[in-house]
Amino acid sequence: MLAILSIIVRFTGTKASKRLSRQLSACWEGIAGYFFRRSAVISLNELDDRALRDIGLERSQIEAAVYGLVTVRSQGRR
């Protein structure tokens, strides 16, 4: 009986550590993603209006585009 109990306790302890690991990983990915997006916003804000127009953005759409709320319109070359 004691052997079965130790297996059950070890198994639930493993589940808890995996859950904590997933939570920490998700937290880290969220923080890294935030800084990556902020860097992209800063970089796009440094472009002039002509360069933004070339990639299909207006200055007012930069943050929304970085967060995936605006799609960049594609322009065919003539």
mmCIF file of the N, C-alpha and C atoms, coordinates in Angstrom:
data_MODEL
# 
_entry.id   MODEL 
# 
loop_
_atom_site.group_PDB 
_atom_site.id 
_atom_site.type_symbol 
_atom_site.label_atom_id 
_atom_site.label_alt_id 
_atom_site.label_comp_id 
_atom_site.label_asym_id 
_atom_site.label_entity_id 
_atom_site.label_seq_id 
_atom_site.pdbx_PDB_ins_code 
_atom_site.Cartn_x 
_atom_site.Cartn_y 
_atom_site.Cartn_z 
_atom_site.occupancy 
_atom_site.B_iso_or_equiv 
_atom_site.pdbx_formal_charge 
_atom_site.auth_seq_id 
_atom_site.auth_comp_id 
_atom_site.auth_asym_id 
_atom_site.auth_atom_id 
_atom_site.pdbx_PDB_model_num 
ATOM 1   N N  . MET A 1 1  ? 0.814  -1.192 0.000   1.00 0.00 ? 1  MET A N  1 
ATOM 2   C CA . MET A 1 1  ? 0.000  0.000  0.000   1.00 0.00 ? 1  MET A CA 1 
ATOM 3   C C  . MET A 1 1  ? 0.856  1.255  0.000   1.00 0.00 ? 1  MET A C  1 
ATOM 4   N N  . LEU A 1 2  ? 1.958  1.247  0.734   1.00 0.00 ? 2  LEU A N  1 
ATOM 5   C CA . LEU A 1 2  ? 2.836  2.407  0.807   1.00 0.00 ? 2  LEU A CA 1 
ATOM 6   C C  . LEU A 1 2  ? 3.483  2.692  -0.540  1.00 0.00 ? 2  LEU A C  1 
ATOM 7   N N  . ALA A 1 3  ? 3.817  1.655  -1.281  1.00 0.00 ? 3  ALA A N  1 
ATOM 8   C CA . ALA A 1 3  ? 4.418  1.846  -2.602  1.00 0.00 ? 3  ALA A CA 1 
ATOM 9   C C  . ALA A 1 3  ? 3.438  2.509  -3.558  1.00 0.00 ? 3  ALA A C  1 
ATOM 10  N N  . ILE A 1 4  ? 2.191  2.136  -3.510  1.00 0.00 ? 4  ILE A N  1 
ATOM 11  C CA . ILE A 1 4  ? 1.173  2.738  -4.379  1.00 0.00 ? 4  ILE A CA 1 
ATOM 12  C C  . ILE A 1 4  ? 0.981  4.206  -4.007  1.00 0.00 ? 4  ILE A C  1 
ATOM 13  N N  . LEU A 1 5  ? 0.959  4.505  -2.711  1.00 0.00 ? 5  LEU A N  1 
ATOM 14  C CA . LEU A 1 5  ? 0.789  5.875  -2.256  1.00 0.00 ? 5  LEU A CA 1 
ATOM 15  C C  . LEU A 1 5  ? 1.948  6.755  -2.715  1.00 0.00 ? 5  LEU A C  1 
ATOM 16  N N  . SER A 1 6  ? 3.168  6.242  -2.651  1.00 0.00 ? 6  SER A N  1 
ATOM 17  C CA . SER A 1 6  ? 4.316  7.050  -3.074  1.00 0.00 ? 6  SER A CA 1 
ATOM 18  C C  . SER A 1 6  ? 4.283  7.302  -4.585  1.00 0.00 ? 6  SER A C  1 
ATOM 19  N N  . ILE A 1 7  ? 3.784  6.366  -5.358  1.00 0.00 ? 7  ILE A N  1 
ATOM 20  C CA . ILE A 1 7  ? 3.650  6.561  -6.803  1.00 0.00 ? 7  ILE A CA 1 
ATOM 21  C C  . ILE A 1 7  ? 2.598  7.634  -7.079  1.00 0.00 ? 7  ILE A C  1 
ATOM 22  N N  . ILE A 1 8  ? 1.487  7.608  -6.379  1.00 0.00 ? 8  ILE A N  1 
ATOM 23  C CA . ILE A 1 8  ? 0.428  8.601  -6.562  1.00 0.00 ? 8  ILE A CA 1 
ATOM 24  C C  . ILE A 1 8  ? 0.942  9.993  -6.191  1.00 0.00 ? 8  ILE A C  1 
ATOM 25  N N  . VAL A 1 9  ? 1.632  10.109 -5.073  1.00 0.00 ? 9  VAL A N  1 
ATOM 26  C CA . VAL A 1 9  ? 2.160  11.398 -4.630  1.00 0.00 ? 9  VAL A CA 1 
ATOM 27  C C  . VAL A 1 9  ? 3.193  11.908 -5.626  1.00 0.00 ? 9  VAL A C  1 
ATOM 28  N N  . ARG A 1 10 ? 4.073  11.054 -6.095  1.00 0.00 ? 10 ARG A N  1 
ATOM 29  C CA . ARG A 1 10 ? 5.090  11.458 -7.060  1.00 0.00 ? 10 ARG A CA 1 
ATOM 30  C C  . ARG A 1 10 ? 4.433  11.897 -8.366  1.00 0.00 ? 10 ARG A C  1 
ATOM 31  N N  . PHE A 1 11 ? 3.394  11.206 -8.800  1.00 0.00 ? 11 PHE A N  1 
ATOM 32  C CA . PHE A 1 11 ? 2.726  11.528 -10.053 1.00 0.00 ? 11 PHE A CA 1 
ATOM 33  C C  . PHE A 1 11 ? 2.047  12.888 -9.970  1.00 0.00 ? 11 PHE A C  1 
ATOM 34  N N  . THR A 1 12 ? 1.358  13.168 -8.870  1.00 0.00 ? 12 THR A N  1 
ATOM 35  C CA . THR A 1 12 ? 0.703  14.471 -8.747  1.00 0.00 ? 12 THR A CA 1 
ATOM 36  C C  . THR A 1 12 ? 1.735  15.580 -8.597  1.00 0.00 ? 12 THR A C  1 
ATOM 37  N N  . GLY A 1 13 ? 2.843  15.301 -7.956  1.00 0.00 ? 13 GLY A N  1 
ATOM 38  C CA . GLY A 1 13 ? 3.911  16.294 -7.852  1.00 0.00 ? 13 GLY A CA 1 
ATOM 39  C C  . GLY A 1 13 ? 4.482  16.613 -9.223  1.00 0.00 ? 13 GLY A C  1 
ATOM 40  N N  . THR A 1 14 ? 4.589  15.626 -10.067 1.00 0.00 ? 14 THR A N  1 
ATOM 41  C CA . THR A 1 14 ? 5.080  15.834 -11.425 1.00 0.00 ? 14 THR A CA 1 
ATOM 42  C C  . THR A 1 14 ? 4.096  16.677 -12.219 1.00 0.00 ? 14 THR A C  1 
ATOM 43  N N  . LYS A 1 15 ? 2.788  16.422 -12.032 1.00 0.00 ? 15 LYS A N  1 
ATOM 44  C CA . LYS A 1 15 ? 1.780  17.213 -12.717 1.00 0.00 ? 15 LYS A CA 1 
ATOM 45  C C  . LYS A 1 15 ? 1.869  18.682 -12.320 1.00 0.00 ? 15 LYS A C  1 
ATOM 46  N N  . ALA A 1 16 ? 2.064  18.910 -11.019 1.00 0.00 ? 16 ALA A N  1 
ATOM 47  C CA . ALA A 1 16 ? 2.135  20.284 -10.524 1.00 0.00 ? 16 ALA A CA 1 
ATOM 48  C C  . ALA A 1 16 ? 3.364  20.997 -11.084 1.00 0.00 ? 16 ALA A C  1 
ATOM 49  N N  . SER A 1 17 ? 4.480  20.302 -11.154 1.00 0.00 ? 17 SER A N  1 
ATOM 50  C CA . SER A 1 17 ? 5.690  20.942 -11.671 1.00 0.00 ? 17 SER A CA 1 
ATOM 51  C C  . SER A 1 17 ? 5.567  21.215 -13.172 1.00 0.00 ? 17 SER A C  1 
ATOM 52  N N  . LYS A 1 18 ? 4.898  20.316 -13.892 1.00 0.00 ? 18 LYS A N  1 
ATOM 53  C CA . LYS A 1 18 ? 4.677  20.551 -15.321 1.00 0.00 ? 18 LYS A CA 1 
ATOM 54  C C  . LYS A 1 18 ? 3.746  21.744 -15.526 1.00 0.00 ? 18 LYS A C  1 
ATOM 55  N N  . ARG A 1 19 ? 2.729  21.843 -14.687 1.00 0.00 ? 19 ARG A N  1 
ATOM 56  C CA . ARG A 1 19 ? 1.785  22.955 -14.783 1.00 0.00 ? 19 ARG A CA 1 
ATOM 57  C C  . ARG A 1 19 ? 2.509  24.276 -14.502 1.00 0.00 ? 19 ARG A C  1 
ATOM 58  N N  . LEU A 1 20 ? 3.346  24.291 -13.467 1.00 0.00 ? 20 LEU A N  1 
ATOM 59  C CA . LEU A 1 20 ? 4.111  25.491 -13.139 1.00 0.00 ? 20 LEU A CA 1 
ATOM 60  C C  . LEU A 1 20 ? 5.058  25.848 -14.275 1.00 0.00 ? 20 LEU A C  1 
ATOM 61  N N  . SER A 1 21 ? 5.690  24.842 -14.857 1.00 0.00 ? 21 SER A N  1 
ATOM 62  C CA . SER A 1 21 ? 6.595  25.071 -15.977 1.00 0.00 ? 21 SER A CA 1 
ATOM 63  C C  . SER A 1 21 ? 5.853  25.673 -17.167 1.00 0.00 ? 21 SER A C  1 
ATOM 64  N N  . ARG A 1 22 ? 4.662  25.158 -17.463 1.00 0.00 ? 22 ARG A N  1 
ATOM 65  C CA . ARG A 1 22 ? 3.855  25.714 -18.565 1.00 0.00 ? 22 ARG A CA 1 
ATOM 66  C C  . ARG A 1 22 ? 3.449  27.147 -18.273 1.00 0.00 ? 22 ARG A C  1 
ATOM 67  N N  . GLN A 1 23 ? 3.075  27.432 -17.026 1.00 0.00 ? 23 GLN A N  1 
ATOM 68  C CA . GLN A 1 23 ? 2.672  28.792 -16.663 1.00 0.00 ? 23 GLN A CA 1 
ATOM 69  C C  . GLN A 1 23 ? 3.840  29.761 -16.776 1.00 0.00 ? 23 GLN A C  1 
ATOM 70  N N  . LEU A 1 24 ? 4.995  29.354 -16.299 1.00 0.00 ? 24 LEU A N  1 
ATOM 71  C CA . LEU A 1 24 ? 6.181  30.212 -16.411 1.00 0.00 ? 24 LEU A CA 1 
ATOM 72  C C  . LEU A 1 24 ? 6.568  30.425 -17.870 1.00 0.00 ? 24 LEU A C  1 
ATOM 73  N N  . SER A 1 25 ? 6.461  29.377 -18.668 1.00 0.00 ? 25 SER A N  1 
ATOM 74  C CA . SER A 1 25 ? 6.771  29.487 -20.085 1.00 0.00 ? 25 SER A CA 1 
ATOM 75  C C  . SER A 1 25 ? 5.813  30.436 -20.786 1.00 0.00 ? 25 SER A C  1 
ATOM 76  N N  . ALA A 1 26 ? 4.525  30.325 -20.482 1.00 0.00 ? 26 ALA A N  1 
ATOM 77  C CA . ALA A 1 26 ? 3.530  31.217 -21.083 1.00 0.00 ? 26 ALA A CA 1 
ATOM 78  C C  . ALA A 1 26 ? 3.771  32.662 -20.656 1.00 0.00 ? 26 ALA A C  1 
ATOM 79  N N  . CYS A 1 27 ? 4.118  32.851 -19.401 1.00 0.00 ? 27 CYS A N  1 
ATOM 80  C CA . CYS A 1 27 ? 4.412  34.188 -18.890 1.00 0.00 ? 27 CYS A CA 1 
ATOM 81  C C  . CYS A 1 27 ? 5.624  34.776 -19.611 1.00 0.00 ? 27 CYS A C  1 
ATOM 82  N N  . TRP A 1 28 ? 6.668  33.984 -19.741 1.00 0.00 ? 28 TRP A N  1 
ATOM 83  C CA . TRP A 1 28 ? 7.880  34.442 -20.427 1.00 0.00 ? 28 TRP A CA 1 
ATOM 84  C C  . TRP A 1 28 ? 7.590  34.775 -21.893 1.00 0.00 ? 28 TRP A C  1 
ATOM 85  N N  . GLU A 1 29 ? 6.821  33.941 -22.569 1.00 0.00 ? 29 GLU A N  1 
ATOM 86  C CA . GLU A 1 29 ? 6.475  34.208 -23.964 1.00 0.00 ? 29 GLU A CA 1 
ATOM 87  C C  . GLU A 1 29 ? 5.655  35.487 -24.089 1.00 0.00 ? 29 GLU A C  1 
ATOM 88  N N  . GLY A 1 30 ? 4.767  35.725 -23.135 1.00 0.00 ? 30 GLY A N  1 
ATOM 89  C CA . GLY A 1 30 ? 3.977  36.953 -23.142 1.00 0.00 ? 30 GLY A CA 1 
ATOM 90  C C  . GLY A 1 30 ? 4.841  38.188 -22.972 1.00 0.00 ? 30 GLY A C  1 
ATOM 91  N N  . ILE A 1 31 ? 5.792  38.128 -22.053 1.00 0.00 ? 31 ILE A N  1 
ATOM 92  C CA . ILE A 1 31 ? 6.692  39.258 -21.824 1.00 0.00 ? 31 ILE A CA 1 
ATOM 93  C C  . ILE A 1 31 ? 7.585  39.489 -23.034 1.00 0.00 ? 31 ILE A C  1 
ATOM 94  N N  . ALA A 1 32 ? 8.149  38.416 -23.570 1.00 0.00 ? 32 ALA A N  1 
ATOM 95  C CA . ALA A 1 32 ? 9.014  38.545 -24.749 1.00 0.00 ? 32 ALA A CA 1 
ATOM 96  C C  . ALA A 1 32 ? 8.226  39.078 -25.942 1.00 0.00 ? 32 ALA A C  1 
ATOM 97  N N  . GLY A 1 33 ? 7.003  38.605 -26.126 1.00 0.00 ? 33 GLY A N  1 
ATOM 98  C CA . GLY A 1 33 ? 6.160  39.079 -27.216 1.00 0.00 ? 33 GLY A CA 1 
ATOM 99  C C  . GLY A 1 33 ? 5.842  40.560 -27.080 1.00 0.00 ? 33 GLY A C  1 
ATOM 100 N N  . TYR A 1 34 ? 5.590  41.004 -25.841 1.00 0.00 ? 34 TYR A N  1 
ATOM 101 C CA . TYR A 1 34 ? 5.310  42.416 -25.597 1.00 0.00 ? 34 TYR A CA 1 
ATOM 102 C C  . TYR A 1 34 ? 6.494  43.274 -26.044 1.00 0.00 ? 34 TYR A C  1 
ATOM 103 N N  . PHE A 1 35 ? 7.706  42.911 -25.625 1.00 0.00 ? 35 PHE A N  1 
ATOM 104 C CA . PHE A 1 35 ? 8.874  43.703 -25.993 1.00 0.00 ? 35 PHE A CA 1 
ATOM 105 C C  . PHE A 1 35 ? 9.163  43.637 -27.488 1.00 0.00 ? 35 PHE A C  1 
ATOM 106 N N  . PHE A 1 36 ? 8.904  42.495 -28.113 1.00 0.00 ? 36 PHE A N  1 
ATOM 107 C CA . PHE A 1 36 ? 9.087  42.371 -29.555 1.00 0.00 ? 36 PHE A CA 1 
ATOM 108 C C  . PHE A 1 36 ? 8.133  43.302 -30.300 1.00 0.00 ? 36 PHE A C  1 
ATOM 109 N N  . ARG A 1 37 ? 6.860  43.316 -29.885 1.00 0.00 ? 37 ARG A N  1 
ATOM 110 C CA . ARG A 1 37 ? 5.877  44.190 -30.531 1.00 0.00 ? 37 ARG A CA 1 
ATOM 111 C C  . ARG A 1 37 ? 6.192  45.657 -30.299 1.00 0.00 ? 37 ARG A C  1 
ATOM 112 N N  . ARG A 1 38 ? 6.619  46.015 -29.092 1.00 0.00 ? 38 ARG A N  1 
ATOM 113 C CA . ARG A 1 38 ? 6.977  47.405 -28.818 1.00 0.00 ? 38 ARG A CA 1 
ATOM 114 C C  . ARG A 1 38 ? 8.148  47.834 -29.699 1.00 0.00 ? 38 ARG A C  1 
ATOM 115 N N  . SER A 1 39 ? 9.104  46.945 -29.884 1.00 0.00 ? 39 SER A N  1 
ATOM 116 C CA . SER A 1 39 ? 10.245 47.238 -30.756 1.00 0.00 ? 39 SER A CA 1 
ATOM 117 C C  . SER A 1 39 ? 9.791  47.445 -32.193 1.00 0.00 ? 39 SER A C  1 
ATOM 118 N N  . ALA A 1 40 ? 8.836  46.640 -32.643 1.00 0.00 ? 40 ALA A N  1 
ATOM 119 C CA . ALA A 1 40 ? 8.318  46.786 -34.008 1.00 0.00 ? 40 ALA A CA 1 
ATOM 120 C C  . ALA A 1 40 ? 7.589  48.111 -34.173 1.00 0.00 ? 40 ALA A C  1 
ATOM 121 N N  . VAL A 1 41 ? 6.822  48.520 -33.168 1.00 0.00 ? 41 VAL A N  1 
ATOM 122 C CA . VAL A 1 41 ? 6.119  49.802 -33.230 1.00 0.00 ? 41 VAL A CA 1 
ATOM 123 C C  . VAL A 1 41 ? 7.126  50.946 -33.311 1.00 0.00 ? 41 VAL A C  1 
ATOM 124 N N  . ILE A 1 42 ? 8.156  50.898 -32.505 1.00 0.00 ? 42 ILE A N  1 
ATOM 125 C CA . ILE A 1 42 ? 9.183  51.943 -32.511 1.00 0.00 ? 42 ILE A CA 1 
ATOM 126 C C  . ILE A 1 42 ? 9.874  52.002 -33.868 1.00 0.00 ? 42 ILE A C  1 
ATOM 127 N N  . SER A 1 43 ? 10.221 50.839 -34.421 1.00 0.00 ? 43 SER A N  1 
ATOM 128 C CA . SER A 1 43 ? 10.897 50.799 -35.722 1.00 0.00 ? 43 SER A CA 1 
ATOM 129 C C  . SER A 1 43 ? 10.015 51.356 -36.831 1.00 0.00 ? 43 SER A C  1 
ATOM 130 N N  . LEU A 1 44 ? 8.743  50.999 -36.817 1.00 0.00 ? 44 LEU A N  1 
ATOM 131 C CA . LEU A 1 44 ? 7.834  51.501 -37.851 1.00 0.00 ? 44 LEU A CA 1 
ATOM 132 C C  . LEU A 1 44 ? 7.585  52.998 -37.695 1.00 0.00 ? 44 LEU A C  1 
ATOM 133 N N  . ASN A 1 45 ? 7.559  53.496 -36.481 1.00 0.00 ? 45 ASN A N  1 
ATOM 134 C CA . ASN A 1 45 ? 7.381  54.931 -36.267 1.00 0.00 ? 45 ASN A CA 1 
ATOM 135 C C  . ASN A 1 45 ? 8.572  55.740 -36.773 1.00 0.00 ? 45 ASN A C  1 
ATOM 136 N N  . GLU A 1 46 ? 9.731  55.108 -36.867 1.00 0.00 ? 46 GLU A N  1 
ATOM 137 C CA . GLU A 1 46 ? 10.916 55.801 -37.371 1.00 0.00 ? 46 GLU A CA 1 
ATOM 138 C C  . GLU A 1 46 ? 10.892 55.966 -38.884 1.00 0.00 ? 46 GLU A C  1 
ATOM 139 N N  . LEU A 1 47 ? 10.043 55.201 -39.580 1.00 0.00 ? 47 LEU A N  1 
ATOM 140 C CA . LEU A 1 47 ? 9.955  55.315 -41.038 1.00 0.00 ? 47 LEU A CA 1 
ATOM 141 C C  . LEU A 1 47 ? 9.218  56.586 -41.423 1.00 0.00 ? 47 LEU A C  1 
ATOM 142 N N  . ASP A 1 48 ? 9.553  57.122 -42.599 1.00 0.00 ? 48 ASP A N  1 
ATOM 143 C CA . ASP A 1 48 ? 8.818  58.288 -43.086 1.00 0.00 ? 48 ASP A CA 1 
ATOM 144 C C  . ASP A 1 48 ? 7.508  57.819 -43.732 1.00 0.00 ? 48 ASP A C  1 
ATOM 145 N N  . ASP A 1 49 ? 6.636  58.778 -44.027 1.00 0.00 ? 49 ASP A N  1 
ATOM 146 C CA . ASP A 1 49 ? 5.304  58.448 -44.551 1.00 0.00 ? 49 ASP A CA 1 
ATOM 147 C C  . ASP A 1 49 ? 5.369  57.716 -45.886 1.00 0.00 ? 49 ASP A C  1 
ATOM 148 N N  . ARG A 1 50 ? 6.355  58.056 -46.705 1.00 0.00 ? 50 ARG A N  1 
ATOM 149 C CA . ARG A 1 50 ? 6.482  57.391 -48.008 1.00 0.00 ? 50 ARG A CA 1 
ATOM 150 C C  . ARG A 1 50 ? 6.828  55.911 -47.836 1.00 0.00 ? 50 ARG A C  1 
ATOM 151 N N  . ALA A 1 51 ? 7.745  55.618 -46.943 1.00 0.00 ? 51 ALA A N  1 
ATOM 152 C CA . ALA A 1 51 ? 8.122  54.217 -46.698 1.00 0.00 ? 51 ALA A CA 1 
ATOM 153 C C  . ALA A 1 51 ? 6.932  53.432 -46.128 1.00 0.00 ? 51 ALA A C  1 
ATOM 154 N N  . LEU A 1 52 ? 6.174  54.073 -45.251 1.00 0.00 ? 52 LEU A N  1 
ATOM 155 C CA . LEU A 1 52 ? 4.986  53.407 -44.718 1.00 0.00 ? 52 LEU A CA 1 
ATOM 156 C C  . LEU A 1 52 ? 3.969  53.150 -45.820 1.00 0.00 ? 52 LEU A C  1 
ATOM 157 N N  . ARG A 1 53 ? 3.794  54.108 -46.701 1.00 0.00 ? 53 ARG A N  1 
ATOM 158 C CA . ARG A 1 53 ? 2.869  53.931 -47.823 1.00 0.00 ? 53 ARG A CA 1 
ATOM 159 C C  . ARG A 1 53 ? 3.322  52.779 -48.715 1.00 0.00 ? 53 ARG A C  1 
ATOM 160 N N  . ASP A 1 54 ? 4.632  52.636 -48.884 1.00 0.00 ? 54 ASP A N  1 
ATOM 161 C CA . ASP A 1 54 ? 5.166  51.540 -49.704 1.00 0.00 ? 54 ASP A CA 1 
ATOM 162 C C  . ASP A 1 54 ? 4.806  50.165 -49.145 1.00 0.00 ? 54 ASP A C  1 
ATOM 163 N N  . ILE A 1 55 ? 4.723  50.057 -47.841 1.00 0.00 ? 55 ILE A N  1 
ATOM 164 C CA . ILE A 1 55 ? 4.355  48.763 -47.258 1.00 0.00 ? 55 ILE A CA 1 
ATOM 165 C C  . ILE A 1 55 ? 2.861  48.678 -46.978 1.00 0.00 ? 55 ILE A C  1 
ATOM 166 N N  . GLY A 1 56 ? 2.123  49.728 -47.336 1.00 0.00 ? 56 GLY A N  1 
ATOM 167 C CA . GLY A 1 56 ? 0.672  49.680 -47.247 1.00 0.00 ? 56 GLY A CA 1 
ATOM 168 C C  . GLY A 1 56 ? 0.092  50.094 -45.910 1.00 0.00 ? 56 GLY A C  1 
ATOM 169 N N  . LEU A 1 57 ? 0.819  50.915 -45.177 1.00 0.00 ? 57 LEU A N  1 
ATOM 170 C CA . LEU A 1 57 ? 0.341  51.374 -43.872 1.00 0.00 ? 57 LEU A CA 1 
ATOM 171 C C  . LEU A 1 57 ? 0.264  52.890 -43.819 1.00 0.00 ? 57 LEU A C  1 
ATOM 172 N N  . GLU A 1 58 ? -0.639 53.348 -42.993 1.00 0.00 ? 58 GLU A N  1 
ATOM 173 C CA . GLU A 1 58 ? -0.660 54.759 -42.636 1.00 0.00 ? 58 GLU A CA 1 
ATOM 174 C C  . GLU A 1 58 ? -0.129 54.862 -41.220 1.00 0.00 ? 58 GLU A C  1 
ATOM 175 N N  . ARG A 1 59 ? 0.383  56.015 -40.857 1.00 0.00 ? 59 ARG A N  1 
ATOM 176 C CA . ARG A 1 59 ? 0.975  56.182 -39.532 1.00 0.00 ? 59 ARG A CA 1 
ATOM 177 C C  . ARG A 1 59 ? -0.020 55.830 -38.412 1.00 0.00 ? 59 ARG A C  1 
ATOM 178 N N  . SER A 1 60 ? -1.270 56.132 -38.611 1.00 0.00 ? 60 SER A N  1 
ATOM 179 C CA . SER A 1 60 ? -2.276 55.858 -37.577 1.00 0.00 ? 60 SER A CA 1 
ATOM 180 C C  . SER A 1 60 ? -2.572 54.361 -37.426 1.00 0.00 ? 60 SER A C  1 
ATOM 181 N N  . GLN A 1 61 ? -2.120 53.541 -38.350 1.00 0.00 ? 61 GLN A N  1 
ATOM 182 C CA . GLN A 1 61 ? -2.395 52.102 -38.313 1.00 0.00 ? 61 GLN A CA 1 
ATOM 183 C C  . GLN A 1 61 ? -1.245 51.270 -37.762 1.00 0.00 ? 61 GLN A C  1 
ATOM 184 N N  . ILE A 1 62 ? -0.136 51.909 -37.416 1.00 0.00 ? 62 ILE A N  1 
ATOM 185 C CA . ILE A 1 62 ? 1.072  51.156 -37.037 1.00 0.00 ? 62 ILE A CA 1 
ATOM 186 C C  . ILE A 1 62 ? 0.811  50.217 -35.871 1.00 0.00 ? 62 ILE A C  1 
ATOM 187 N N  . GLU A 1 63 ? 0.330  50.740 -34.769 1.00 0.00 ? 63 GLU A N  1 
ATOM 188 C CA . GLU A 1 63 ? 0.158  49.897 -33.589 1.00 0.00 ? 63 GLU A CA 1 
ATOM 189 C C  . GLU A 1 63 ? -0.863 48.789 -33.826 1.00 0.00 ? 63 GLU A C  1 
ATOM 190 N N  . ALA A 1 64 ? -1.950 49.118 -34.488 1.00 0.00 ? 64 ALA A N  1 
ATOM 191 C CA . ALA A 1 64 ? -2.964 48.102 -34.781 1.00 0.00 ? 64 ALA A CA 1 
ATOM 192 C C  . ALA A 1 64 ? -2.403 47.011 -35.690 1.00 0.00 ? 64 ALA A C  1 
ATOM 193 N N  . ALA A 1 65 ? -1.573 47.399 -36.659 1.00 0.00 ? 65 ALA A N  1 
ATOM 194 C CA . ALA A 1 65 ? -0.977 46.417 -37.569 1.00 0.00 ? 65 ALA A CA 1 
ATOM 195 C C  . ALA A 1 65 ? -0.013 45.495 -36.829 1.00 0.00 ? 65 ALA A C  1 
ATOM 196 N N  . VAL A 1 66 ? 0.778  46.052 -35.927 1.00 0.00 ? 66 VAL A N  1 
ATOM 197 C CA . VAL A 1 66 ? 1.730  45.234 -35.166 1.00 0.00 ? 66 VAL A CA 1 
ATOM 198 C C  . VAL A 1 66 ? 0.993  44.223 -34.293 1.00 0.00 ? 66 VAL A C  1 
ATOM 199 N N  . TYR A 1 67 ? -0.132 44.617 -33.734 1.00 0.00 ? 67 TYR A N  1 
ATOM 200 C CA . TYR A 1 67 ? -0.903 43.715 -32.878 1.00 0.00 ? 67 TYR A CA 1 
ATOM 201 C C  . TYR A 1 67 ? -1.829 42.807 -33.675 1.00 0.00 ? 67 TYR A C  1 
ATOM 202 N N  . GLY A 1 68 ? -1.786 42.891 -35.013 1.00 0.00 ? 68 GLY A N  1 
ATOM 203 C CA . GLY A 1 68 ? -2.552 41.987 -35.855 1.00 0.00 ? 68 GLY A CA 1 
ATOM 204 C C  . GLY A 1 68 ? -3.991 42.386 -36.072 1.00 0.00 ? 68 GLY A C  1 
ATOM 205 N N  . LEU A 1 69 ? -4.335 43.629 -35.780 1.00 0.00 ? 69 LEU A N  1 
ATOM 206 C CA . LEU A 1 69 ? -5.711 44.079 -35.926 1.00 0.00 ? 69 LEU A CA 1 
ATOM 207 C C  . LEU A 1 69 ? -5.987 44.680 -37.297 1.00 0.00 ? 69 LEU A C  1 
ATOM 208 N N  . VAL A 1 70 ? -4.932 44.983 -38.037 1.00 0.00 ? 70 VAL A N  1 
ATOM 209 C CA . VAL A 1 70 ? -5.049 45.556 -39.384 1.00 0.00 ? 70 VAL A CA 1 
ATOM 210 C C  . VAL A 1 70 ? -4.196 44.713 -40.301 1.00 0.00 ? 70 VAL A C  1 
ATOM 211 N N  . THR A 1 71 ? -4.738 44.359 -41.437 1.00 0.00 ? 71 THR A N  1 
ATOM 212 C CA . THR A 1 71 ? -3.934 43.642 -42.418 1.00 0.00 ? 71 THR A CA 1 
ATOM 213 C C  . THR A 1 71 ? -3.352 44.638 -43.400 1.00 0.00 ? 71 THR A C  1 
ATOM 214 N N  . VAL A 1 72 ? -2.161 44.383 -43.823 1.00 0.00 ? 72 VAL A N  1 
ATOM 215 C CA . VAL A 1 72 ? -1.486 45.255 -44.784 1.00 0.00 ? 72 VAL A CA 1 
ATOM 216 C C  . VAL A 1 72 ? -2.041 44.953 -46.157 1.00 0.00 ? 72 VAL A C  1 
ATOM 217 N N  . ARG A 1 73 ? -2.476 45.991 -46.835 1.00 0.00 ? 73 ARG A N  1 
ATOM 218 C CA . ARG A 1 73 ? -3.045 45.770 -48.169 1.00 0.00 ? 73 ARG A CA 1 
ATOM 219 C C  . ARG A 1 73 ? -1.911 45.521 -49.163 1.00 0.00 ? 73 ARG A C  1 
ATOM 220 N N  . SER A 1 74 ? -2.123 44.595 -50.039 1.00 0.00 ? 74 SER A N  1 
ATOM 221 C CA . SER A 1 74 ? -1.109 44.298 -51.032 1.00 0.00 ? 74 SER A CA 1 
ATOM 222 C C  . SER A 1 74 ? -1.378 45.123 -52.274 1.00 0.00 ? 74 SER A C  1 
ATOM 223 N N  . GLN A 1 75 ? -0.327 45.683 -52.823 1.00 0.00 ? 75 GLN A N  1 
ATOM 224 C CA . GLN A 1 75 ? -0.445 46.475 -54.030 1.00 0.00 ? 75 GLN A CA 1 
ATOM 225 C C  . GLN A 1 75 ? 0.314  45.781 -55.122 1.00 0.00 ? 75 GLN A C  1 
ATOM 226 N N  . GLY A 1 76 ? -0.375 45.565 -56.245 1.00 0.00 ? 76 GLY A N  1 
ATOM 227 C CA . GLY A 1 76 ? 0.275  44.917 -57.373 1.00 0.00 ? 76 GLY A CA 1 
ATOM 228 C C  . GLY A 1 76 ? 1.208  45.878 -58.094 1.00 0.00 ? 76 GLY A C  1 
ATOM 229 N N  . ARG A 1 77 ? 2.336  45.394 -58.525 1.00 0.00 ? 77 ARG A N  1 
ATOM 230 C CA . ARG A 1 77 ? 3.294  46.223 -59.283 1.00 0.00 ? 77 ARG A CA 1 
ATOM 231 C C  . ARG A 1 77 ? 2.839  46.302 -60.726 1.00 0.00 ? 77 ARG A C  1 
ATOM 232 N N  . ARG A 1 78 ? 2.943  47.463 -61.299 1.00 0.00 ? 78 ARG A N  1 
ATOM 233 C CA . ARG A 1 78 ? 2.532  47.634 -62.687 1.00 0.00 ? 78 ARG A CA 1 
ATOM 234 C C  . ARG A 1 78 ? 3.704  47.920 -63.552 1.00 0.00 ? 78 ARG A C  1 
# 
